[in-house]
Amino acid sequence: MNSTASHNAVSTTPGRHDHPPQPGQYRQERPVRRVSLLDRAALHLGVALIKWGRRPLDVESRERRARRVELHIARLERERATERWIRLNLPLR
């Protein structure tokens, strides 16, 4: 037996497989499933309920928010004044 003949019997071609050939159509066409109007409405209702459930429970009033901002600005001004006083009055290191 010729050694080259035995090498030709085994193919390394990428398209070659040792199993029997498959039918021509690999994917079977499935009918398209449409989402019903009831399912879409239920989805929207569920999303709305989740959003409603995650809302903040303690709504801050305008006055309270304005007061918080004023306190923050006042604190920043005090810190700047303290830093300025330190720079002007303490000796250099």
Salt bridges, closest charged atoms under 4 A:
GLU60 OE2 - ARG68 NE 3.08
GLU70 OE1 - ARG67 NH1 3.71
GLU79 OE2 - ARG75 NH1 3.03
